[in-house]
Amino acid sequence: TQLLEQSPQFLSIQEGENLTVYCNSSSVFSSLQWYRQEPGEGPVLLVTVVTGGEVKKLKRLTFQFGDARKDSSLHITAAQPGDTGLYLCAGAYNFNKFYFGSGTKLNVKP
Amino acid sequence: SAVISQKPSRDICQRGTSLTIQCQVDSQVTMMFWYRQQPGQSLTLIATANQGSEATYESGFVIDKFPISRPNLTFSTLTVSNLSPEDSSIYLCSVLGQNQETQYFGPGTRLLVL
């Protein structure tokens, strides 16, 4: 059983479209991170959210942490082929133990 | 951020042998972790590598199969023992950043067991 469920599992869209990835849990986390991973590489941190209700923007990416700190979403505006990759959310317990979501494979077609 | 290197980057091993993976960080860090990942799938935490004491293993992972060393604050090794094809996976080390909220990952070691 996955502690953090991500949806959708797979997403294939055309360049220029918008998309949202969800990360849900029944557990409360001290913080939550989003990573992107490309084949043959380790995950690369995109953002950390700590406060319930927090919204962070990173260029075309918008991250939101749920009010109860149990869920999060990642919204990409006007997706580009360079956004293609595996997106992973990770929840932290006590700031030093991390559990990863099931992952979302995104493919952006030119 | 921290720069993390892993050796080897990939290996092909025979059933019954062992592989030791090295993880080197460019700065001293308090916490290091070892993960396993099937290609394109999520990460599963194997253990936390503790400096100067035994590693802390997650449920389903035991020291006899995955012995870990952490001799100092910049280096750790993970050994995968008595290899079987089911051990074929990507093994990643990570460290906790100074803000204690985020992890930085090495590039991973791809292991194929024949």
Backbone of each chain as ProteinMPNN parsed JSONL, in Angstrom:
{"seq_chain_A": "TQLLEQSPQFLSIQEGENLTVYCNSSSVFSSLQWYRQEPGEGPVLLVTVVTGGEVKKLKRLTFQFGDARKDSSLHITAAQPGDTGLYLCAGAYNFNKFYFGSGTKLNVKP", "coords_chain_A": {"N_chain_A": [[0.85, -1.194, 0.0], [0.593, 2.154, -0.931], [1.738, 5.025, 0.689], [1.466, 7.612, -0.146], [-0.568, 8.646, -2.689], [-0.472, 9.236, -6.092], [-1.997, 10.975, -8.786], [-2.787, 11.759, -12.19], [-1.501, 8.464, -13.086], [-0.221, 8.184, -15.505], [0.346, 10.545, -18.096], [-0.228, 11.997, -21.139], [0.23, 14.618, -23.213], [-0.347, 17.417, -25.447], [2.001, 19.86, -26.508], [1.727, 23.037, -24.981], [-0.645, 22.646, -23.653], [-2.427, 22.632, -20.479], [-1.924, 21.131, -17.231], [-2.636, 19.15, -14.3], [-1.282, 17.57, -11.5], [-1.913, 15.338, -8.862], [-1.378, 14.7, -5.388], [-2.046, 12.648, -2.84], [-2.915, 11.806, 0.544], [-3.709, 10.11, 3.621], [-2.337, 10.835, 5.758], [-0.66, 13.231, 7.847], [1.829, 15.533, 7.025], [5.051, 16.935, 7.821], [6.348, 18.423, 5.959], [6.319, 18.766, 2.369], [7.602, 17.605, -0.673], [8.254, 18.172, -4.161], [9.518, 16.449, -6.93], [11.328, 16.099, -10.016], [12.236, 13.641, -12.31], [14.474, 12.458, -14.689], [15.191, 9.984, -17.213], [17.813, 7.78, -16.238], [18.892, 9.449, -14.358], [19.078, 10.87, -11.017], [16.315, 11.894, -8.876], [15.359, 15.339, -9.051], [15.047, 18.108, -7.028], [12.157, 20.158, -7.056], [10.488, 21.836, -5.519], [9.797, 22.717, -2.091], [7.178, 22.532, 0.189], [5.79, 23.779, 3.16], [3.94, 24.997, 4.896], [0.493, 24.674, 5.724], [-1.897, 25.192, 3.163], [-0.186, 26.676, 1.665], [1.07, 28.23, -1.292], [3.225, 27.948, -3.995], [5.11, 29.331, -6.658], [6.885, 28.474, -9.571], [8.117, 29.628, -12.203], [6.381, 28.347, -14.822], [5.192, 26.506, -13.239], [3.0, 25.666, -10.613], [2.624, 25.086, -7.246], [0.753, 23.612, -4.643], [0.018, 23.231, -1.217], [-2.081, 21.316, 0.78], [-4.586, 22.532, 3.099], [-4.725, 20.996, 5.41], [-2.328, 19.742, 5.36], [-2.086, 17.256, 4.153], [-2.213, 16.71, 1.501], [-1.321, 17.585, -1.877], [-0.832, 19.578, -4.842], [0.325, 19.862, -8.207], [0.537, 22.124, -10.728], [0.927, 22.659, -14.136], [1.399, 25.109, -16.489], [0.844, 25.699, -19.909], [2.41, 23.479, -21.074], [5.633, 22.18, -21.99], [7.833, 20.311, -24.198], [10.197, 19.91, -22.772], [9.314, 19.553, -20.205], [8.754, 16.946, -19.88], [8.921, 13.92, -18.05], [9.377, 12.003, -14.991], [7.331, 12.692, -12.342], [7.48, 13.166, -8.928], [6.045, 13.141, -5.725], [6.903, 13.739, -2.315], [6.462, 13.057, 1.027], [7.319, 14.304, 4.238], [8.092, 13.021, 7.434], [8.496, 14.232, 10.638], [10.52, 15.8, 9.662], [12.74, 14.354, 8.785], [12.31, 11.874, 7.65], [11.283, 10.341, 4.788], [8.628, 9.68, 2.54], [7.782, 8.453, -0.592], [5.595, 9.324, -3.277], [3.513, 7.528, -5.645], [4.19, 8.27, -8.193], [4.084, 10.109, -11.299], [4.048, 9.802, -14.686], [4.903, 11.963, -17.145], [4.391, 12.938, -20.46], [5.136, 15.187, -22.887], [4.13, 16.113, -25.944], [5.568, 17.436, -28.91]], "CA_chain_A": [[0.0, 0.0, 0.0], [1.378, 3.368, -1.047], [1.319, 6.023, 1.661], [1.095, 8.772, -0.938], [-1.085, 8.256, -3.994], [-0.447, 10.287, -7.092], [-2.845, 10.783, -9.956], [-2.86, 10.433, -12.805], [-0.261, 7.691, -13.127], [0.38, 8.529, -16.789], [-0.276, 11.689, -18.739], [0.392, 12.335, -22.417], [-0.477, 15.807, -23.682], [0.305, 18.204, -26.492], [2.667, 21.103, -26.109], [0.825, 24.172, -24.831], [-1.776, 22.315, -22.774], [-2.233, 22.721, -19.033], [-2.165, 19.872, -16.544], [-2.512, 19.138, -12.84], [-0.954, 16.292, -10.875], [-2.357, 15.353, -7.478], [-0.653, 13.853, -4.446], [-3.0, 12.556, -1.734], [-2.609, 10.881, 1.635], [-4.514, 10.263, 4.829], [-1.399, 11.208, 6.811], [-0.209, 14.62, 7.909], [3.279, 15.629, 6.843], [5.68, 18.172, 8.266], [6.608, 19.152, 4.711], [6.112, 17.947, 1.18], [8.467, 18.01, -1.777], [8.007, 17.687, -5.512], [10.738, 16.181, -7.679], [11.243, 15.608, -11.384], [13.325, 12.721, -12.607], [14.639, 12.063, -16.086], [15.812, 8.65, -17.299], [19.25, 7.698, -15.997], [19.324, 10.436, -13.384], [18.344, 10.889, -9.769], [15.289, 12.935, -8.788], [15.826, 16.694, -8.811], [14.047, 18.839, -6.259], [11.507, 21.327, -7.656], [9.989, 22.756, -4.492], [9.373, 22.205, -0.788], [6.114, 23.311, 0.826], [5.825, 23.481, 4.591], [2.779, 25.537, 5.608], [-0.805, 24.327, 5.158], [-2.46, 26.228, 2.314], [0.887, 27.394, 0.959], [1.155, 28.16, -2.748], [4.511, 28.414, -4.511], [5.187, 29.335, -8.116], [8.211, 28.347, -10.152], [7.876, 29.887, -13.626], [5.065, 27.851, -15.262], [4.74, 25.471, -12.303], [2.377, 26.158, -9.386], [2.516, 24.02, -6.25], [-0.105, 23.967, -3.518], [-0.036, 22.308, -0.091], [-3.418, 21.363, 1.335], [-4.716, 23.196, 4.392], [-4.481, 20.018, 6.47], [-0.971, 19.206, 5.118], [-2.185, 15.839, 3.778], [-2.244, 16.549, 0.058], [-0.676, 18.653, -2.631], [-1.034, 19.527, -6.283], [1.293, 20.514, -9.09], [-0.119, 22.567, -11.961], [1.847, 23.172, -15.155], [0.74, 25.918, -17.517], [1.49, 25.704, -21.231], [3.479, 22.478, -20.977], [6.624, 22.116, -23.057], [8.493, 18.995, -24.252], [11.205, 19.84, -21.719], [8.668, 19.176, -18.939], [8.612, 15.488, -19.87], [9.686, 13.24, -17.007], [8.633, 11.367, -13.904], [7.112, 13.632, -11.254], [7.323, 12.448, -7.662], [5.885, 13.907, -4.496], [7.474, 13.057, -1.154], [6.056, 13.643, 2.294], [8.308, 14.14, 5.297], [7.686, 12.887, 8.825], [9.513, 14.721, 11.585], [11.53, 16.495, 8.874], [13.893, 13.576, 8.358], [11.948, 10.57, 7.102], [10.522, 10.707, 3.603], [7.919, 8.65, 1.8], [7.528, 8.943, -1.937], [4.364, 8.98, -3.961], [3.557, 6.475, -6.663], [4.8, 8.813, -9.401], [3.295, 10.451, -12.492], [4.86, 9.913, -15.898], [4.374, 12.982, -18.047], [4.986, 13.034, -21.795], [4.62, 16.348, -23.606], [4.452, 15.937, -27.363], [5.712, 18.722, -29.615]], "C_chain_A": [[0.882, 1.239, 0.0], [0.845, 4.398, -0.065], [0.819, 7.279, 0.956], [0.65, 8.3, -2.321], [-1.051, 9.45, -4.935], [-1.4, 9.939, -8.226], [-2.703, 11.984, -10.882], [-1.499, 9.728, -12.769], [0.514, 8.008, -14.404], [-0.38, 9.709, -17.382], [0.498, 12.002, -20.011], [-0.408, 13.476, -23.025], [0.311, 16.487, -24.789], [0.949, 19.444, -25.88], [1.648, 22.238, -26.047], [-0.367, 23.905, -23.928], [-1.393, 22.514, -21.314], [-2.5, 21.369, -18.4], [-2.005, 20.056, -15.042], [-2.243, 17.712, -12.376], [-1.296, 16.395, -9.394], [-1.574, 14.34, -6.643], [-1.491, 13.819, -3.166], [-2.596, 11.513, -0.708], [-3.609, 11.092, 2.759], [-3.642, 10.705, 6.001], [-1.034, 12.683, 6.709], [1.308, 14.644, 7.831], [3.814, 16.957, 7.359], [6.067, 19.041, 7.069], [6.382, 18.208, 3.544], [6.977, 18.505, 0.063], [7.941, 17.455, -3.092], [9.35, 17.573, -6.222], [10.378, 15.851, -9.126], [12.473, 14.755, -11.664], [13.314, 12.378, -14.09], [15.378, 10.734, -16.135], [17.321, 8.696, -17.075], [19.779, 8.686, -14.982], [18.547, 10.274, -12.089], [17.282, 11.971, -9.779], [15.914, 14.294, -8.453], [14.701, 17.473, -8.133], [13.499, 20.029, -7.046], [11.115, 22.335, -6.584], [9.736, 21.999, -3.197], [8.279, 23.118, -0.264], [5.989, 22.838, 2.269], [4.522, 23.871, 5.294], [1.486, 25.11, 4.921], [-1.395, 25.484, 4.381], [-1.444, 26.984, 1.481], [0.821, 27.17, -0.547], [2.512, 28.712, -3.173], [4.502, 28.323, -6.029], [6.641, 29.302, -8.553], [8.025, 28.418, -11.659], [6.487, 29.372, -14.012], [4.498, 26.785, -14.323], [4.185, 26.125, -11.049], [2.138, 24.969, -8.465], [1.622, 24.502, -5.113], [-0.063, 22.857, -2.48], [-1.409, 22.437, 0.531], [-3.44, 21.984, 2.728], [-4.358, 22.26, 5.548], [-3.121, 19.342, 6.341], [-1.012, 17.702, 4.841], [-2.077, 15.644, 2.272], [-1.613, 17.763, -0.608], [-1.014, 18.501, -4.103], [0.067, 20.297, -6.988], [0.572, 20.85, -10.382], [0.937, 23.128, -12.903], [1.032, 23.89, -16.215], [1.549, 25.869, -18.799], [2.683, 24.758, -21.263], [4.371, 22.483, -22.221], [7.285, 20.74, -23.068], [9.557, 18.828, -23.172], [10.642, 19.509, -20.355], [8.5, 17.667, -18.821], [9.491, 14.869, -18.797], [8.764, 12.558, -16.015], [8.546, 12.361, -12.76], [6.773, 12.844, -9.993], [7.049, 13.439, -6.542], [6.466, 13.07, -3.36], [7.054, 13.795, 0.098], [7.077, 13.331, 3.366], [7.632, 14.013, 6.649], [8.811, 13.42, 9.694], [10.72, 15.31, 10.871], [12.681, 15.617, 8.407], [13.573, 12.165, 7.887], [10.949, 10.833, 5.988], [9.862, 9.488, 2.984], [7.494, 9.217, 0.464], [6.189, 8.469, -2.469], [4.605, 7.98, -5.064], [4.095, 6.966, -7.996], [3.811, 9.076, -10.52], [4.247, 10.616, -13.669], [4.199, 10.879, -16.853], [5.138, 12.953, -19.36], [4.325, 14.21, -22.518], [5.084, 16.253, -25.05], [4.541, 17.277, -28.063], [4.62, 18.909, -30.661]], "O_chain_A": [[1.796, 1.368, 0.814], [-0.363, 4.622, 0.009], [-0.128, 7.924, 1.405], [1.404, 7.636, -3.032], [-1.54, 10.532, -4.61], [-1.583, 8.773, -8.576], [-2.518, 13.107, -10.414], [-0.479, 10.342, -12.457], [1.742, 8.09, -14.394], [-1.589, 9.849, -17.193], [1.706, 12.241, -19.981], [-1.593, 13.318, -23.32], [1.476, 16.174, -25.032], [0.489, 19.984, -24.875], [0.813, 22.386, -26.939], [-1.03, 24.842, -23.485], [-0.216, 22.558, -20.957], [-3.223, 20.549, -18.965], [-1.34, 20.98, -14.574], [-2.903, 16.769, -12.813], [-1.01, 17.403, -8.749], [-1.169, 13.282, -7.125], [-1.631, 14.835, -2.486], [-2.014, 10.48, -1.039], [-4.27, 12.127, 2.833], [-4.142, 10.924, 7.104], [-1.092, 13.29, 5.64], [1.986, 13.861, 8.497], [3.119, 17.973, 7.336], [6.103, 20.267, 7.177], [6.268, 16.996, 3.723], [7.072, 19.718, -0.124], [7.279, 16.418, -3.134], [10.199, 18.46, -6.136], [9.276, 15.387, -9.42], [13.595, 15.108, -11.302], [12.274, 12.052, -14.663], [16.109, 10.394, -15.205], [18.02, 9.535, -17.643], [20.988, 8.76, -14.763], [17.498, 9.63, -12.055], [17.338, 12.879, -10.608], [16.866, 14.383, -7.679], [13.563, 17.491, -8.602], [14.256, 20.806, -7.628], [11.372, 23.531, -6.717], [9.492, 20.792, -3.206], [8.43, 24.34, -0.27], [6.072, 21.643, 2.554], [4.057, 23.158, 6.183], [1.378, 25.17, 3.696], [-1.405, 26.619, 4.856], [-1.81, 27.841, 0.677], [0.55, 26.064, -1.013], [2.903, 29.805, -2.764], [3.966, 27.38, -6.611], [7.501, 29.988, -8.001], [7.803, 27.4, -12.315], [5.493, 29.933, -13.552], [3.435, 26.225, -14.593], [4.805, 27.025, -10.482], [1.528, 23.974, -8.858], [1.718, 25.649, -4.675], [-0.104, 21.676, -2.825], [-1.865, 23.55, 0.79], [-2.44, 21.964, 3.444], [-3.763, 22.683, 6.539], [-2.795, 18.459, 7.133], [-0.109, 16.963, 5.233], [-1.871, 14.521, 1.811], [-1.404, 18.807, 0.009], [-1.429, 17.433, -4.554], [0.652, 21.237, -6.451], [0.054, 19.961, -11.057], [1.743, 23.972, -12.512], [0.086, 23.332, -16.769], [2.775, 25.981, -18.783], [3.822, 25.184, -21.456], [3.922, 22.752, -23.336], [7.296, 20.063, -22.04], [9.792, 17.712, -22.707], [11.401, 19.213, -19.431], [8.137, 17.169, -17.755], [10.656, 15.237, -18.645], [7.544, 12.539, -16.177], [9.571, 12.824, -12.26], [5.9, 11.976, -9.994], [7.734, 14.454, -6.42], [6.513, 11.843, -3.44], [7.259, 15.003, 0.222], [7.636, 12.235, 3.407], [6.727, 14.778, 6.982], [9.972, 13.073, 9.481], [11.823, 15.318, 11.418], [13.544, 16.108, 7.679], [14.478, 11.343, 7.741], [9.91, 11.458, 6.199], [10.451, 8.409, 2.91], [6.925, 10.305, 0.382], [5.718, 7.374, -2.158], [5.742, 7.629, -5.377], [4.428, 6.149, -8.855], [2.822, 8.359, -10.672], [5.139, 11.464, -13.647], [3.081, 10.652, -17.316], [6.369, 12.944, -19.378], [3.113, 14.222, -22.731], [6.28, 16.306, -25.338], [3.705, 18.155, -27.85], [4.589, 19.932, -31.345]]}, "seq_chain_B": "SAVISQKPSRDICQRGTSLTIQCQVDSQVTMMFWYRQQPGQSLTLIATANQGSEATYESGFVIDKFPISRPNLTFSTLTVSNLSPEDSSIYLCSVLGQNQETQYFGPGTRLLVL", "coords_chain_B": {"N_chain_B": [[22.747, 23.359, -1.612], [23.828, 19.951, -2.304], [26.451, 18.077, -3.821], [26.426, 14.941, -5.174], [27.946, 11.853, -5.726], [27.938, 8.601, -7.219], [29.195, 5.282, -7.28], [29.417, 2.022, -8.671], [28.151, 3.405, -11.798], [26.576, 1.713, -13.194], [26.036, -1.843, -13.312], [26.474, -5.281, -14.147], [25.677, -8.275, -12.741], [26.338, -11.589, -11.521], [24.091, -14.101, -10.396], [23.962, -14.769, -6.918], [26.323, -13.497, -6.214], [27.78, -10.445, -4.799], [27.27, -6.892, -4.655], [28.82, -3.825, -4.094], [27.966, -0.532, -3.509], [29.048, 2.766, -3.777], [28.755, 5.945, -2.199], [29.395, 9.301, -2.384], [29.678, 12.472, -0.929], [29.934, 16.022, -1.407], [30.149, 17.599, 0.804], [29.91, 17.8, 4.397], [27.337, 15.941, 5.859], [24.472, 15.289, 7.876], [22.504, 13.306, 7.626], [22.059, 10.438, 5.66], [20.594, 8.535, 3.055], [19.416, 5.45, 1.658], [17.867, 4.291, -1.275], [15.649, 2.263, -3.282], [14.687, 1.789, -6.639], [12.479, 0.845, -9.152], [12.764, 1.107, -12.663], [11.203, 4.011, -13.853], [9.358, 4.026, -11.852], [8.199, 4.563, -8.442], [10.143, 5.549, -5.499], [11.567, 3.479, -3.001], [12.336, 3.494, 0.355], [15.221, 2.103, 1.686], [17.005, 2.174, 3.893], [18.252, 4.264, 6.569], [21.38, 5.687, 6.724], [23.485, 5.774, 9.352], [25.943, 7.72, 10.911], [28.623, 6.315, 12.527], [27.116, 4.418, 13.834], [24.843, 1.58, 13.705], [22.925, 1.112, 10.703], [19.529, 2.233, 10.135], [16.908, 0.283, 9.331], [14.201, -0.061, 7.002], [10.915, -1.536, 7.035], [10.884, -4.779, 5.745], [13.421, -4.817, 4.763], [16.653, -6.028, 5.499], [19.648, -6.232, 7.489], [21.445, -8.262, 6.851], [21.051, -8.743, 4.171], [21.32, -6.22, 3.012], [23.808, -4.781, 3.891], [25.155, -1.814, 5.346], [27.522, 0.783, 5.377], [28.851, 3.62, 7.126], [31.271, 5.43, 7.451], [32.1, 8.077, 7.822], [31.085, 11.59, 7.659], [30.725, 12.15, 5.001], [30.535, 9.991, 3.325], [29.24, 6.81, 2.265], [28.426, 3.323, 2.019], [26.513, 0.875, 0.3], [25.812, -2.484, 0.322], [24.594, -5.013, -1.713], [23.667, -8.148, -1.132], [24.181, -11.662, -1.922], [22.972, -11.899, -4.546], [19.993, -11.882, -6.518], [17.855, -12.226, -9.432], [15.643, -10.638, -8.786], [16.687, -8.51, -7.453], [17.47, -6.74, -9.314], [17.557, -3.441, -10.18], [17.345, 0.142, -9.665], [19.561, 1.808, -7.6], [19.686, 4.326, -5.251], [21.382, 6.925, -3.562], [20.847, 9.423, -1.081], [20.973, 12.689, 0.468], [20.284, 14.705, 3.332], [19.404, 18.075, 3.182], [20.831, 21.159, 4.483], [18.763, 22.666, 5.545], [17.199, 20.749, 6.588], [14.875, 19.907, 5.417], [14.733, 19.038, 2.839], [15.766, 16.703, 0.302], [18.681, 15.673, -1.489], [19.732, 13.996, -4.351], [21.838, 11.324, -5.503], [23.081, 10.2, -8.759], [22.32, 7.597, -9.106], [22.607, 3.973, -9.256], [22.548, 1.524, -11.605], [21.544, -1.731, -11.499], [21.825, -4.929, -12.816], [20.915, -8.22, -12.545], [21.888, -11.366, -13.465]], "CA_chain_B": [[22.599, 22.029, -2.202], [24.983, 19.069, -2.187], [26.78, 17.311, -5.028], [26.534, 13.546, -4.759], [28.367, 10.932, -6.773], [27.784, 7.19, -6.909], [29.976, 4.339, -8.067], [29.466, 2.288, -10.107], [26.915, 3.951, -12.346], [25.794, 0.546, -13.58], [26.79, -3.092, -13.263], [25.783, -6.532, -14.419], [26.255, -9.226, -11.788], [25.826, -12.947, -11.547], [23.309, -14.572, -9.243], [24.746, -15.291, -5.791], [27.432, -12.597, -5.865], [27.391, -9.225, -4.092], [27.707, -5.63, -5.25], [28.916, -2.712, -3.158], [27.757, 0.761, -4.147], [29.626, 3.845, -2.988], [28.105, 7.248, -2.295], [30.299, 10.341, -1.892], [29.064, 13.802, -0.913], [30.991, 17.045, -1.417], [30.134, 18.337, 2.064], [29.487, 16.964, 5.517], [25.885, 15.9, 6.034], [24.111, 14.469, 9.026], [21.688, 12.15, 7.293], [22.15, 9.85, 4.322], [19.576, 7.517, 2.864], [19.514, 4.57, 0.492], [16.58, 3.967, -1.855], [15.596, 1.38, -4.435], [13.667, 2.254, -7.582], [12.313, 0.182, -10.434], [12.73, 2.157, -13.688], [9.93, 4.668, -14.117], [8.433, 3.887, -10.731], [8.513, 5.356, -7.268], [11.302, 5.171, -4.697], [11.322, 2.801, -1.73], [13.439, 3.699, 1.287], [15.815, 0.891, 2.227], [17.534, 2.42, 5.234], [18.967, 5.499, 6.882], [22.766, 5.378, 7.081], [23.851, 6.571, 10.518], [27.385, 7.813, 11.1], [29.108, 5.811, 13.806], [26.245, 3.392, 14.42], [24.197, 0.724, 12.715], [21.884, 1.74, 9.899], [18.144, 1.997, 10.513], [16.286, -0.331, 8.162], [12.75, -0.013, 6.858], [10.259, -2.838, 7.019], [11.13, -5.549, 4.53], [14.852, -4.764, 4.425], [17.43, -6.512, 6.637], [21.068, -5.923, 7.427], [22.192, -9.346, 6.216], [20.891, -8.609, 2.72], [21.718, -4.874, 2.603], [24.698, -4.133, 4.87], [25.469, -0.421, 5.042], [28.556, 1.413, 6.192], [28.865, 5.1, 7.12], [32.46, 5.698, 8.26], [32.243, 9.508, 8.132], [29.933, 12.403, 7.305], [30.663, 12.409, 3.559], [30.663, 8.744, 2.563], [28.494, 5.633, 2.7], [28.327, 2.239, 1.052], [25.419, -0.092, 0.388], [26.099, -3.753, -0.33], [23.455, -5.887, -1.979], [24.304, -9.453, -0.984], [23.509, -12.867, -2.422], [22.104, -11.301, -5.56], [19.046, -12.64, -7.334], [17.283, -11.335, -10.464], [14.684, -9.696, -8.174], [17.433, -7.345, -6.968], [17.714, -5.835, -10.441], [16.855, -2.212, -9.846], [18.205, 1.314, -9.529], [19.813, 2.114, -6.191], [19.983, 5.749, -5.133], [21.644, 7.485, -2.25], [20.441, 10.818, -0.956], [21.375, 13.338, 1.706], [19.362, 15.733, 3.795], [19.992, 19.396, 3.095], [21.071, 21.862, 5.745], [17.499, 23.123, 6.123], [16.564, 19.554, 7.142], [13.543, 19.702, 4.841], [14.792, 18.53, 1.474], [16.785, 15.719, -0.026], [19.409, 15.758, -2.75], [19.979, 12.628, -4.769], [22.877, 10.946, -6.44], [22.567, 9.825, -10.078], [21.816, 6.231, -9.1], [23.371, 2.827, -9.762], [21.653, 0.554, -12.255], [22.03, -3.092, -11.283], [21.142, -6.024, -13.507], [21.379, -9.515, -12.048], [21.561, -12.424, -14.446]], "C_chain_B": [[23.891, 21.244, -2.032], [25.195, 18.342, -3.509], [27.113, 15.89, -4.591], [26.96, 12.703, -5.947], [28.194, 9.499, -6.285], [28.663, 6.367, -7.843], [29.555, 2.928, -7.723], [28.165, 2.912, -10.588], [25.981, 2.831, -12.797], [26.671, -0.686, -13.479], [25.874, -4.249, -13.62], [26.458, -7.597, -13.57], [25.61, -10.595, -11.942], [25.059, -13.24, -10.268], [24.239, -15.11, -8.164], [25.93, -14.434, -5.379], [26.898, -11.388, -5.114], [27.915, -8.009, -4.848], [27.729, -4.564, -4.168], [28.864, -1.404, -3.931], [28.296, 1.84, -3.214], [28.881, 5.151, -3.242], [29.008, 8.284, -1.628], [29.61, 11.699, -2.011], [30.167, 14.847, -0.8], [31.009, 17.897, -0.157], [29.656, 17.412, 3.171], [27.966, 17.071, 5.706], [25.555, 14.973, 7.193], [23.394, 13.19, 8.598], [21.879, 11.741, 5.834], [21.163, 8.697, 4.237], [19.903, 6.672, 1.631], [18.113, 4.161, 0.049], [16.76, 2.942, -2.97], [14.457, 1.86, -5.322], [13.646, 1.368, -8.814], [12.182, 1.285, -11.486], [11.328, 2.7, -13.925], [8.933, 4.587, -12.985], [8.933, 4.68, -9.533], [9.724, 4.808, -6.523], [10.836, 4.499, -3.408], [12.537, 2.972, -0.841], [13.922, 2.366, 1.832], [16.234, 1.127, 3.677], [18.102, 3.821, 5.333], [20.352, 5.109, 7.36], [23.199, 6.311, 8.197], [25.363, 6.559, 10.703], [27.761, 7.315, 12.489], [28.219, 4.782, 14.471], [25.563, 2.616, 13.307], [23.102, 1.481, 11.967], [20.499, 1.372, 10.431], [17.389, 1.529, 9.286], [14.77, -0.198, 8.194], [12.207, -1.438, 6.827], [10.486, -3.523, 5.673], [12.575, -5.576, 4.087], [15.66, -5.138, 5.665], [18.913, -6.311, 6.386], [21.851, -7.007, 6.716], [22.16, -9.234, 4.697], [21.453, -7.274, 2.216], [22.63, -4.227, 3.658], [25.125, -2.751, 4.396], [26.591, 0.034, 5.952], [28.456, 2.923, 6.067], [30.051, 5.521, 7.989], [32.661, 7.161, 8.618], [31.038, 10.264, 7.577], [29.817, 12.689, 5.813], [30.584, 11.144, 2.716], [29.819, 7.634, 3.167], [28.564, 4.569, 1.617], [27.102, 1.397, 1.36], [25.871, -1.35, -0.346], [24.799, -4.511, -0.522], [24.022, -7.302, -2.075], [23.475, -10.563, -1.597], [22.475, -12.494, -3.488], [21.207, -12.324, -6.249], [18.463, -11.688, -8.374], [16.3, -10.306, -9.899], [15.369, -8.45, -7.623], [17.771, -6.368, -8.089], [16.876, -4.581, -10.25], [17.84, -1.052, -9.959], [18.339, 1.608, -8.039], [20.336, 3.544, -6.095], [20.367, 6.091, -3.708], [21.193, 8.941, -2.24], [20.94, 11.353, 0.378], [20.338, 14.382, 2.055], [20.066, 17.071, 3.778], [20.103, 20.072, 4.447], [19.78, 22.358, 6.384], [16.682, 21.979, 6.699], [15.195, 19.265, 6.541], [13.593, 19.021, 3.481], [15.941, 17.559, 1.283], [17.427, 16.045, -1.368], [19.888, 14.356, -3.086], [21.227, 12.489, -5.636], [22.251, 10.488, -7.745], [22.04, 8.4, -10.142], [22.802, 5.221, -9.664], [22.387, 1.819, -10.322], [22.266, -0.835, -12.137], [21.159, -4.073, -12.051], [21.749, -7.328, -13.026], [20.913, -10.602, -13.005], [21.458, -13.788, -13.764]], "O_chain_B": [[24.923, 21.803, -1.661], [24.241, 18.031, -4.222], [27.977, 15.674, -3.742], [26.404, 12.823, -7.038], [28.291, 9.22, -5.09], [28.85, 6.697, -9.014], [29.346, 2.648, -6.543], [27.181, 2.938, -9.85], [24.76, 2.98, -12.784], [27.897, -0.595, -13.55], [24.661, -4.193, -13.418], [27.668, -7.8, -13.667], [24.487, -10.727, -12.428], [25.351, -12.694, -9.204], [25.195, -15.826, -8.463], [26.485, -14.629, -4.298], [25.704, -11.311, -4.823], [28.892, -8.101, -5.591], [26.769, -4.417, -3.412], [29.618, -1.195, -4.881], [28.031, 1.825, -2.012], [28.437, 5.422, -4.358], [29.343, 8.159, -0.45], [29.038, 12.033, -3.048], [31.203, 14.604, -0.181], [31.807, 18.829, -0.058], [29.067, 16.364, 2.906], [27.402, 18.165, 5.709], [26.265, 14.003, 7.457], [23.65, 12.117, 9.145], [21.863, 12.565, 4.92], [20.929, 7.981, 5.21], [20.572, 7.123, 0.701], [17.284, 3.745, 0.858], [17.847, 2.772, -3.522], [13.407, 2.281, -4.838], [14.678, 1.162, -9.452], [11.546, 2.304, -11.22], [10.387, 1.944, -14.166], [7.791, 5.023, -13.126], [9.949, 5.372, -9.601], [10.26, 3.753, -6.863], [9.841, 4.902, -2.805], [13.652, 2.632, -1.239], [13.138, 1.589, 2.375], [15.86, 0.37, 4.574], [18.393, 4.473, 4.33], [20.498, 4.306, 8.282], [23.27, 7.523, 7.995], [25.989, 5.5, 10.656], [27.278, 7.828, 13.498], [28.532, 4.316, 15.567], [25.687, 2.947, 12.128], [22.444, 2.364, 12.517], [20.319, 0.345, 11.086], [17.242, 2.272, 8.315], [14.144, -0.22, 9.254], [12.943, -2.404, 6.621], [10.305, -2.925, 4.612], [12.923, -6.279, 3.138], [15.394, -4.633, 6.756], [19.372, -6.231, 5.247], [22.833, -6.706, 6.038], [23.125, -9.588, 4.019], [22.001, -7.209, 1.116], [22.251, -3.22, 4.256], [25.416, -2.538, 3.219], [26.614, -0.285, 7.141], [28.032, 3.444, 5.036], [29.863, 5.925, 9.137], [33.321, 7.467, 9.611], [30.088, 9.656, 7.085], [28.902, 13.399, 5.396], [30.567, 11.233, 1.488], [29.688, 7.515, 4.385], [28.74, 4.881, 0.439], [26.709, 1.228, 2.514], [26.269, -1.283, -1.509], [23.998, -4.633, 0.405], [24.773, -7.612, -3.0], [22.263, -10.445, -1.774], [21.279, -12.743, -3.34], [21.605, -13.457, -6.521], [18.562, -10.471, -8.219], [16.14, -9.225, -10.466], [14.709, -7.445, -7.356], [18.3, -5.287, -7.833], [15.649, -4.644, -10.167], [19.008, -1.237, -10.302], [17.347, 1.649, -7.312], [21.297, 3.919, -6.766], [19.753, 5.607, -2.757], [21.167, 9.601, -3.279], [21.282, 10.597, 1.287], [19.612, 14.878, 1.194], [21.179, 17.206, 4.287], [19.535, 19.608, 5.435], [19.691, 22.464, 7.607], [15.598, 22.199, 7.238], [14.434, 18.467, 7.089], [12.585, 18.48, 3.025], [16.941, 17.59, 2.0], [16.796, 16.615, -2.257], [20.382, 13.626, -2.226], [21.61, 13.391, -6.381], [21.028, 10.393, -7.843], [21.385, 8.024, -11.115], [23.7, 5.557, -10.436], [21.51, 1.323, -9.615], [23.372, -1.079, -12.618], [19.932, -4.054, -11.955], [22.964, -7.516, -13.094], [19.727, -10.737, -13.309], [21.193, -14.791, -14.427]]}, "name": "protein", "num_of_chains": 2, "seq": "TQLLEQSPQFLSIQEGENLTVYCNSSSVFSSLQWYRQEPGEGPVLLVTVVTGGEVKKLKRLTFQFGDARKDSSLHITAAQPGDTGLYLCAGAYNFNKFYFGSGTKLNVKPSAVISQKPSRDICQRGTSLTIQCQVDSQVTMMFWYRQQPGQSLTLIATANQGSEATYESGFVIDKFPISRPNLTFSTLTVSNLSPEDSSIYLCSVLGQNQETQYFGPGTRLLVL"}
